[in-house]
Amino acid sequence: MMLTSFLKVFYPGNILVSRIVVVVSLVLIISSGLSCKNEPDKVVFMAGFKAQANLPFVAAYVAEDKGYFEDQGLEVDIKHASSGEHLKLLLSGDVDFTTAAATSVLKRRSDPGLPIVAIALFGQQSQQAYVSLQDSGINTPKDWEGKTFGYKISVPPDYLAILEANKVDRSQIKEVSVGFDPRVLTEGKVDILAVFNSNEPDTIRRLGFSINTWEPEDYGVPNLGLTYVTSEDVIDGKPEMVKRFLKATMKAMEDIRENPDEAVDVVLKYAPNQQREHQEFMLGTELEDAINLSTEENGFGWMTQDQWSKLYEMLIKFKALPQTFDYKSSFNNSFLTESYDKGELLWP
């Protein structure tokens, strides 16, 4: 405003100068407004675990590395959870987006009724599998009878569904909680182990053991993997930001599919101490699970009511949800719908 002040002081009462003052003032006000408008929205994304090649983590890493967040007017702070605090921080407003398995979303909506919502589905099938050592003589689920089964925290409902599908007598299986170290299998403490399919089978093989693997989908058991989640408050208060975050990460997904080796390069910037080969296995497994007929037709991250309905019904059947509720409140597909046109991402 120095120019307008100068004109007022040295040319008081001049009509032309007054008009100039008005015009200059308007230009400065408009320019100031445009400057503020172009400021990026600050966003916090917290991955649900340490830095590694879980696909929703990689989508955020690549979107940042390639400038896709910036293209969408976002300044994203990428963080990582250390002890499962990501959902708590999401609800407190300290985090805008995080990750969670679809089963976890349904469980948290059921009790204690957390207002979290999945906005994109990466794992089009379960992230969990079941393994035994190849030389154990355990070749079918029926062979699980008389053996010891190790699960991480609680008995997985899809394990129960596999038992039912194969007419396995559960009373003949010893079930024990073993935590997260897959060496309980290689050390003979359990005979069958529930594992995260994208990393633990590779870890066991790297220890020098061949394994048999069973996946829930092999027996028609519906399950889903990792999602992006946000809060109802963010959806209600910042819907355009949600769409822009999704567009940037789905754009990154296209790059990841076309250039997985380059994506692993980006992962190692965030996880420099991780083995490249293990990260390649993880990314390859999760990328394969992220693609099906539905995503090919509609775009990455796609999810349907039918998928969530079947998962919900399976969890209810095996008493994995504390109480019934409207499962449709657990997911919101509208941001993906607005971001794609017949499977083509609308960019920018």
Secondary structure as UniProt FT lines:
FT   HELIX           2..10
FT   TURN            12..13
FT   HELIX           15..37
FT   STRAND          41..47
FT   HELIX           55..65
FT   TURN            66..67
FT   HELIX           68..71
FT   TURN            72..73
FT   STRAND          74..80
FT   HELIX           86..92
FT   STRAND          97..101
FT   HELIX           102..110
FT   TURN            111..112
FT   STRAND          116..121
FT   STRAND          128..133
FT   HELIX           134..136
FT   HELIX           141..144
FT   TURN            145..146
FT   STRAND          148..151
FT   HELIX           157..165
FT   TURN            166..167
FT   HELIX           170..172
FT   STRAND          174..177
FT   TURN            179..180
FT   HELIX           183..186
FT   TURN            187..188
FT   STRAND          192..196
FT   TURN            197..199
FT   HELIX           200..206
FT   TURN            207..208
FT   STRAND          211..214
FT   HELIX           216..219
FT   STRAND          226..231
FT   HELIX           232..237
FT   HELIX           239..258
FT   HELIX           260..270
FT   TURN            272..273
FT   HELIX           276..289
FT   HELIX           293..298
FT   TURN            300..301
FT   HELIX           305..317
FT   TURN            318..319
FT   HELIX           327..330
FT   HELIX           334..339
FT   STRAND          340..341
FT   TURN            342..343
FT   STRAND          344..345
//
